[in-house]
Amino acid sequence: MAVSGRQTGRPTLEEVAARAGVGRGTVSRVINGSPKVSERTRTAVERAVAELGYVPNRAARALAGSRTDAVALVVPETEARLFAEPYFLDIIRGVSAELAEADKQLLLTLIRSEQERQRFEQYLAAQRVDGVLLVSVHGDDPLPDQVRALGLPAVLNGRRSRDESVAFVDSDNTGAGRAAVAHLAARGRRAVATITGPLDMYAARCRLDGYREGLAGAGLAADEGLVAHGDFTEEGGRRAMRELLDRRPGLDAVFAASDVMAAGARAVLREAGRRVPEDVALVGVDDSAVARHMDPPLTSVRQPIEEMGRAMARLLLQEIASPGDPDDQPRRMLPTELVVRASS
């Protein structure tokens, strides 16, 4: 049935909700065939859908009992960084394993430019996947909200802020920083520096918060000269370590917010003639293959990275099968654990 007065544009989920007198989440559940709706409400929503002509491709597929059986995993990084950092590979391994068990196809997508972002949004608008997983999301990234606006389920690895509105799986990043500093202080280190990740990423800010909490807990004074900013890359770790040695040559410990940055810091310490751990103790985050193969082996705060990938995929599959309230998205926090090795 046509809608009188509507000249252009496509009816929105919000308009269907308003016409039916229900919430947006209820409309989503009805058009995706969820049993968690009363017959009276279902009838009202279906009448509003018919009156407004609202039948998006995804809803039509769901009502017909058919889906694409494909999930997109989005990594906004270059190929070089993707394959250089064990973190991404472990996430992909976890996601892939969980989706394979569910007989779902994984579509790996790298977004390196605004043009690629726009092309991916067009791909999503064509409803070619059932849901989206996003990794390495920065604070100002609009893509998670754009995915949700298209009516697709989305789950983030990490989150953009404390008040993240999209479903996510994260680890205890604040606890990671706190545990690292407590360990270094217990070893008698008193000038403990840190190399942060990019501070437009919430995980990096939380690790920095944990570092500061760890200093306070150990009775050590905070010194901003012992804080250098990195970018989760090995070269970023090198640059930051040089800055720290220039500013505070007497430092005796470093907490790097990733193993990869710790590897860069280790190289600079060696070039400067500083022994690890005798002169400078070193701790990273991730407990990746990088940590185990460093010389000396790196003390690191372990994140269950592969399990994070699996948890992301499980949450997404649950949302695809039975969409929940868009205003009450699921979230999971996984614990971290200090793994002590020779570097500290």
C-alpha positions, 0 to 999 in steps of 0.5 A: 500500500502506498503512503500518501504524501511521501514523495521521496526517500525510504521509510525508516525503522523509527517511522514504523515504530511511531506508526505502530506505537512501539519502540525501535527495538520491538520493530527490529525484533518483529521484522527479524522473526523474534518470538519475544513479541506478543501477537498483538504487538506483532500485528501492529508492527506488521500493519505499520510495515505494510502501510509505510511500505517498509521492507528493507532487504535484510527484513525480507530475507529474515522473513523468508528464512534466508540470510547471506550467512556471511559476516564482515570483520573490519580492520582499519589498518594496512596489510603491513600492520595487519600481518606484523602484529600478532594481536590482529592475527589472534583476533582473526583466528578466534573469530574464524574458528567460531564462525566456522563452527556456525557454518558462517563465511568470514569476509575480512575487510581492510579500510585504509582510506575514506574512499574505502570506507565509503565503498564498504558502507555501500557494500553494507547498504546492499545487505550483503552480510548479516553482521559486522565485527570491528577491530582497532576502533578509534574514538571518533570512528563513526562506522559502528553507528553507521552499521547500526543505522543500516539495521545490521548487528555490530560488535566491537573489539574494545570500545570507543569510550566508557559510554559505548553504545554498540555491543563490545568485547573488551579486556581489563586494560586499566587492570593491566597497567595497574598490575604492570606497575605494581610488579615493577615497584615490587621489584624495587623500581622507582623511576617507572616510565610508560609508553602509551598507545594512541590516546584516541583509543580508549584501551590506550587511555585505560592502560595509562590510567592503570599506570597512574593508579599503579604508581599511586598504589606503590607510593611513587610520585607521578612524573609526566616526564616519564610518559611518552606517547606511542602508536602500538607499532614497533617504530612508535616504541623506538621513538618513545623510548628515545624521548624517555632516555633524553628526558629521564636518563635515570629511569629504571623501568618501562611499561609499554602498552603493547608487546610490539612497542616493548620490542622497539623500546628494547632495541633502543635500550640495547643501542644505548647500552642499557641492560634489560633487566639489570639497568631497565626492567621492561613489561609489555601487554598482550603476551604475544609471540613477540614477548616469548621470543624477545631477548630476554623474554618479555614480562607481559600482561596477557590478554585472552586475545583469541578468546576475545575474537571468539566472544565477539563472534558469539555475541554477533551470532546471538544478535543475528539470530535474535536481535535485542534492544538497540538501546541495551547492547551486550558487552563482555569484559575479560580478565588480564593476567601478568606473565612474569619473564626475565625482562623484569 
